Amino acid sequence: MLPVLAFLLLFPAALAVDLEVTIDAPDVFNLSQSNTYKLITKNLNGTSPEDVNFTLEYWINNSAGYVMGFPKNTSDRLKLQKTISRTWTPTSAGNYTICSNITSSTANDTNNANDYACKDIFVNGSSGTNASGDCDLQLDIVTNKVIYNESESIDYDLITSDLICSGINHPYSVEYEIADLFGNYLRSPFTSEALITCADTLSRTKKAGELCGSEAYLIKAAIKQANCNDTNADNNEAEFLIIVKGKDPDSSACEASSNNSSDDDPSLNAQSSKDFTVEILDYQESAKQGDNVETKIKITNNLNQSATIDVYSYVFQGSSLASLGGWTANKESFDISADGGKEIILENAIKSDAVPGIYSLRARVAYGDKKYDATKAIEILLNPDAIASDNAIADDIGEIELSARDNSARDVATGSFIPPQEIRWQSGSSLALAAIIFSAALAILALGLLATLRSNKYV
């Protein structure tokens, strides 16, 4: 037993680790410039109780073999991770590969499968061109469908094809965006870089937002940098139209949040007062059925940056809409500068069959997923002309029976429809006709009775 203990003390067991090497480098290096790449060695078993010494071999090669000066070796130590930065100044454009290998360590590396790594790169030529020669890059947008539901993921592919296909791998970049027809972004412009030989596909996903009604969007993409002599620029751009279906604009769900905010409750408008201020400067306190209502509003941007906002207004009572066209029928979109203000006039058309009464007129600013409101009371009055224009023949659809409102509501009349069969017996002409028929019937009965009495007298 003692000899074994002595051996262990003199020759302790090697520390068990799992070393992994990876390479962090850009896809594109610049010709005749110093480019940095990183050799990252990590202990996947976690932090070691003591330093582990290791040696890396690394090199850069192309189809002709090693680049001059490679391979090289470097040694260092780690407990968890070590990053070694190196630079390289290429002297010719083309495709290259950076590789690294863990050749030795002072610990027991239990997994040799991850001791080796490579990274493909491309070296750009001068003035944004390279050694790839002529090309004809064509860009297409492909989706799995055209109509999406709100909150659904929109999956699309940006497919770039080189119709000449010289067989040389080289970088390129594509800028893409998704915006509605008013220019409001669902996906703001973004540029992606990739490598292409004959074809390459960039798969992208964007989640549709919540909507009231439906909205059309354009997916747009354009090749920003070909890094080859693109002989045909006419096929470098693509567009694809999609539709996102939202809730019924007239449904209560569409404006559930709107009924929870009011100018009379500052706690519900705390965000509005912080980011945007919405004021109704001038509006009509009353309007008749079928009238157009103009509202002058002022929006103040309290942010320290410019913003693109949507502005619209509507007239409602609870979950019922009294203005035509849905909740966002008169929506306008525009940019407002930081700490800036803007005054606009919005117009709403009142439904000709809106029940007279007291309603709410709301002006709303939408910025991202936030809403900022200002609300005023508006009275809708009976308009006989609007009813007559909607109902060409009153006897066919019913007649409005008026009843007085409570005095607290300023005696505004309310309307209810009476079925046609009831109206015929309430109209003046119908009552007159009934009286004539009744009188004629009495006369006939009287003559019949008189004739009977005479016949009895002579019998």
C-alpha angles and dihedrals in degrees: 000000000000094000090054093051091048091051092051092050092049096040110026119194115272116257112257115233139157108222119195128186124204134172124228112196138138117258091237128047123193120241117248091004132106109259123190127220130172133224107206121195118187136180104227091194090068132247112351119226088230139023118282115209116212141172127218129200114201138175147166122227142167134192090293094056135253119006111242111278096029147149102049136177133220133178132205142143137244146176097196111350141352127193118199116192122208134176133214131189109203119211099198136035125244143077121327140170128219114205137179136185134190103232100177145355138180092237134069103266102205096191121045095173093086096044092096131062140166135190126199117220138174126222114219121223123227123292093020094297129109144189094280093095122199122007140165108212115196121190125206134175119216128184131176092236144359105226120059133179123237114278090017121131114255107213117193139163127220103209119194119189128186103216091194095044104190089184094243117129113228140157127259136171134222128197116206140174143169119221138159121244090270091058097255109146124235088172113020117221112288133175124218127190124209143153125259135187104168102333140002135184127208110197115204137179131199127177116230116233129235113279142188105218122349130305133199118221133189121217104207129187136172136181105245100182125016098181088210137069097281104202095193121040094173093086096047095098134059139181132193126189120217133175125221115201117211136175125308104279091224095049122110090234090064093065102025090123094047092064090057096061129070140163087234093064111060092185090064092050099045092115091047093055090049101048108016134009119210119194130180103218099177136002143148113271091203137021137176127240109281094019126132114238121206120203125189113207136177123213121196121194108216093180123103091235137057117262140195110228140179118226126191142145138211142177117233147156115207105313094337120100118216097182123079127250103032133281096307101033095129098037117157126188127203145142121261120196125236111284087359132134136213135190121207138167119231124194128209127187113219116224112253090225096048109134109246113252146091115316138171123252109205129190113197136192116199119199114173106311094336127097129205119192145187119189136192134178117252129184121220113208132200114268112193090188091057090050091048092049091050094044111048093181112034094194091060098056107025139263128264113251110204125215126182119253126225112285089240088067091054093257094285111174120240123206134219128179122242119206115253095245090060094046093057090064094046100048117098096237093051092051091050092051091050091052092052092050091048092050092049091051091052091050092052091049091049092051091048092051092049091051091051093051092051093050091051091051094058096044 
